[in-house]
Amino acid sequence: MPIRKISNMLIDDICGTFHSLATLSLASNEIRTIENLERLAPSLTKLDLSRNLIEPVPMGLEQLTRLVHLDLSHNRLVSLAGLEQ
């Protein structure tokens, strides 16, 4: 069953279980929204959100300062507003 919403509770579970998470792939999950993505900031270097249903750029991406690779391909994005930095 695909994940459709990355909620605060799921982010809490990820952060609590994987303290030094460097790579996270949530590709092909029909995700529409993501909450509090910035909580993954301390160690995340690669994030794959490809092949989902994301429409606006997820809030909090700009706070992922260690991020080297970001894949938002094959979503419903019409603008990359929020990724200017």
N, C-alpha and C positions, 0 to 999 in steps of 0.2 A: 504494500500500500504506500503510495507516494506521500511525502511530507508536503503540505500545502502552505503552511504558515510556520515561520521560525519564530516562536514565541519567547517571551522572557524566561519561561520555565525551561524550555529546551536549551537556551543559551546558558542558563544557570547550570544545567546538567552537564553540558559540554565543558564549561569552565571549571566546574567542580571535579570532574573526572580526568580531564586532560589539561593539567596545569601548564605544560610547555608545548601546547599544540602549535605546530609550525605549518602544517598543510591540512586544509579542510576542503573536501569535495562534497557539494550538495547538488551536483548536476542531475538533471533529468528527474526532478521531483515535483513538478507542477507548482513550485513555490510562487506565491503572489506577493507576499509581504515578509519582511524581516524586521524584527524589533531588537534594539540594543546591540547591534553588530559590533559597536565599539568596545564592548566588554571582552572581545577576543583579541584586542590590540597588543597585549604584552609580548606575544611571541609569534603571531601569525605572519607568515611570509608568502604563502600561496593560498588563494581562495578561488575555487571553481564554482560559479553559480550558473553555468551554462545550461541551455536547454530547459528553461523554466518558463514561468509566465510573469516575470517581474516587469512592471511598467515604469514606475519611477526608479531612479537610481536609489538604492537602499541608503537610508540615513545612517551615518556613522562611519561610512567608508573612509572619509577624509581623516579619521582618527586612527586608522590602521597604518601607522607610520613605518612599520617594518615590512609592509606588503611590497613584494617584488613582482609578483605575478597575479593578475586579476583577470578572470574569464567571465564575461557577461554576454557572450555570444548566444544567439538563438533565443532571445527573450523578446519582450514586447516594448523595448526601449525606443523612444522617439527622440530622446535628448540625453546628453551626458551631463546635464546641469547637476552640479554638486561634486563634480570631479575635477574642478578647475585647478586645484592645488597640485 
